[in-house]
Amino acid sequence: MNLKKEVLLEGARDALGTPAAVLFAGMLGFGAMGKANGLDMWLTAATSSFMFALPGQVVLLEMVILGASGVATALAVTLTATRFFTMCLTLFPQFPQKHRSRFYYVLVHFMAMSSWAVAMKDFPKMNPEKRLSYYTGFALVCWGVSTPATVLGYLIAGEVPTYLNLGLVFINPLFFLLTFTEVKPRGNRIAIVVGAISGPLVYLWQPNYALLICGLVGGSVAYSIDKYLRGKQLA
Amino acid sequence: MPETTQLSNLFNDAGVWGALILACVGTYFWRGLGVYFSGKISQDGEVFKWLSAVTYAMVAALTLRIILLPVGLLGTVPLAVRLVVTGLALAVMLSSPKRRMVPALLTGTISLVLYGLLVH
């Protein structure tokens, strides 16, 4: 592991703009949700530190409120986290092979959809030597703001009117939707359209396995269409 | 009997913490597995292209599910309102080829807050 301090700080600085603000708002909203549903403050904060996956945290909170069993809850959360597997498979190969070390197993905990999305967008324009340091700074800031934001959201839950809370819980999904418009490769664009259409529909039919189904089937369809179009261009 | 209530609360709390620990392990499982297999994949290959498509399909499915079929507070907002607000934000984002992320985010969030202010 040879992280360059200046590049790491550059990543941290870039994260401190919109990405950290969006995560901060989302976690603030989640903290308030935890308080409103009578969850323990430490438990609410612990999900942000140790799970650090907002959709999974929301699923956990809902199932705890519904009184679901611990195993059923953990299974449902684990299924929403499947995306991390392919997120890793598409992020880590973009770092130079010589940078690979056990440090990746620590770094991967700090991965969020926002840091992944930014890396996928900016890495092609970035010197490969700089990527690991930049990403480390970026991801650590995203993780770093999340737990304090959750605790703050929990503490001020009573003081925040519902209409402001609405904005806090909406800003995260909206941010991801907007980042999709910045995705360049054609195969990934098709995948976004297919996933966006199939996601809600499949969820109505198979709520637990919807993401897995949409990802594997929808992604493969999108990849095949792109491959077909690439073949046509060459011909 | 207050003691029984306290005791069952304690068991409930233990159950919730147990669920949390299992859920954290389950979440990290996918992260760790991803790191393990990522060493075998080249960023220029076809497998990488396919996996990228699979990931984007998955996160797009998740995002649209949260917006269209939300649970909790967002679910109290009618679908039509959510669609209009999302459409407004997307329109601002796409209004410039350089993409207006911050104005688009503010448009969507502020218009939803204004809706909430009118209703509540």
Interface residues (C-beta under 8 A of the other chain):
Chain A: T18 V22 G29 M33 L39 D40 L43 A46 T47 F50 M51 F52 A53 P55 G56 V58 L60 E62 M63 V64 S69 G70 V71 T73 A74 L75 V77 T78 T80 A81 T82 R83 F84 F85 T86 M87 C88 L89 T90 L91 F92 P93 Q94 R100 Y104 Y105 V108 H109 M111 M113 A117 M120 P161 T162 Y163 L164 N165 L166 G167 V169 F170 I171 N172 P173 L174 F175 F176 L177 L178 T179 F180 T181 E182 V183 P185 G187 N188 I190 A191 I192 V193 V194 G195 A196 I197 S198 G199 P200 V202 Y203 L204 A210 L211 L212 C214 G215 L216 G218 G219 S220 A222 Y223 D226 K227
Chain B: D13 G15 V16 W17 G18 A19 L20 L22 A23 C24 V25 G26 T27 Y28 F29 W30 R31 G32 L33 G34 V35 F37 S38 G39 I41 S42 Q43 E46 F48 K49 W50 L51 S52 A53 V54 T55 Y56 A57 M58 V59 A60 A61 L62 T63 L64 R65 I66 I67 L68 L69 V71 G72 L73 L74 V77 V85 T86 A89 L90 M93 L94 R99 M101 V102 A104 L105 G108 T109 I110 L112 V113 L114 Y115 G116 L117 V119 H120
